[in-house]
Every structure is written in C-alpha cells, then in structure tokens.
C-alpha cells in the first residue's frame, strides 16, 4: 500500500490567512484530504464530500501523543 501525498501551492502562503490542503491517494486511488488551518486539522475521507473530522491543535497534539508512535 503506497501512499501518495500532493501539495499544490500557487505562491508562498501564510497559514494564518489560508488553509493548506493535502490530497492523499493510495495505489492511485483517492484516500482523502488533509486540511490544515490556523485553528484546526481536518480529515475528509474519500467517501465524504464536504463533511469530515475536525480536531483543534490541542486535540491533535493529545491524539498524537496518546496513539502516535514516538520518533527519535
């Protein structure tokens, strides 16, 4: 299962004013979209058009610390 992540940027962005969106695909098929903004991190799976899952940065940090694998 090879993941592919693409980011398209038209110019330098200040995250405070513009969301950044990553399109993620697996084996050539859409997997979902990761949206990063000043206030939250959103995950929109491929089977959900506009709705998805949202975490504040504090919730994201706690989730990563609780379930993520620590890296050196």
Secondary structure, DSSP 8 states (H G I E B T S, - for coil): --EEEE---SS---TTTS-EEEEEEETTEEEEEEEE-SSEEEEEETT-SS--EEEEHHHHHHHHHHHS----
